[in-house]
Amino acid sequence: MLNHYETTFILNPVLSEDQTKEVVGKIKDLLTNGGAKILNEEQWGLRKLAYPIKGKTMGFYIVLQFDAEPTMVNTLETAYRRDERVIRFLTFRLDKYAFEYAEKRRNKFSAPAEQKAEVVEEEVVVEPEENKED
């Protein structure tokens, strides 16, 4: 039976953009090759850590939501521990309420343009002030 999972991992802040993409690609490949289905990926970018980890005060945050067998989590976390570029990680199973919330949140941000609130631009006309010379 597939469970819903969410994993968040923090990458070393000194990595280049290409190196960051490589690590994320490696993790995604590991999941898909293990039979997992990736539902969502969010890259939060470089953020300040709540406390220093391995001497670092910043890190690249990545969040993945996926469906997988329970044994896949052990494989994933072993890969995190072996990769020195990952400075911290957390993986947890979403219950039905958390999954519904995550799905609503995901759909809210990826809704088609016609469903999003329309922004109406008003034309502002500024009339020049009369020069009053006394």
Residue pairs with C-beta under 8 A, 6 or more apart in sequence:
1 69
2 37
2 67
2 68
2 69
3 67
3 68
3 69
3 70
3 93
3 94
4 39
4 65
4 66
4 67
4 93
4 94
4 98
4 99
4 102
5 65
5 66
5 67
5 68
5 72
5 73
5 91
5 92
5 93
5 94
6 63
6 64
6 65
6 66
6 91
6 92
6 94
6 98
6 102
7 63
7 64
7 66
7 76
7 89
7 90
7 91
7 92
8 61
8 62
8 63
8 64
8 89
8 90
8 91
9 27
9 61
9 62
9 80
9 86
9 88
9 89
9 90
10 49
10 53
10 59
10 60
10 61
10 62
10 86
10 87
10 88
10 89
11 20
11 23
11 59
11 60
11 62
11 85
11 86
11 87
12 56
12 59
12 60
12 84
12 85
12 86
12 87
13 46
13 56
13 58
13 59
13 60
15 23
15 60
15 85
19 85
20 60
23 83
23 85
23 86
24 41
24 43
24 62
26 79
26 83
27 62
27 64
27 76
27 79
27 80
28 38
28 41
28 64
30 75
30 76
30 79
31 38
31 64
31 66
31 68
31 72
31 76
32 38
34 68
34 69
34 72
34 75
34 76
35 68
35 69
35 72
36 66
36 67
36 68
36 69
36 72
37 66
37 67
37 68
38 64
38 65
38 66
39 65
39 66
39 67
39 106
40 63
40 64
40 65
40 102
40 106
41 62
41 63
41 64
41 65
42 62
42 63
42 64
43 60
43 61
43 62
43 63
44 60
44 61
44 62
44 63
45 60
45 61
46 58
46 59
46 60
47 58
47 59
47 60
47 61
48 57
48 58
49 56
49 57
49 58
49 59
53 59
53 87
53 88
54 87
56 87
59 87
59 88
65 94
65 102
65 106
70 93
73 91
76 91
77 89
77 91
80 86
80 89
94 102
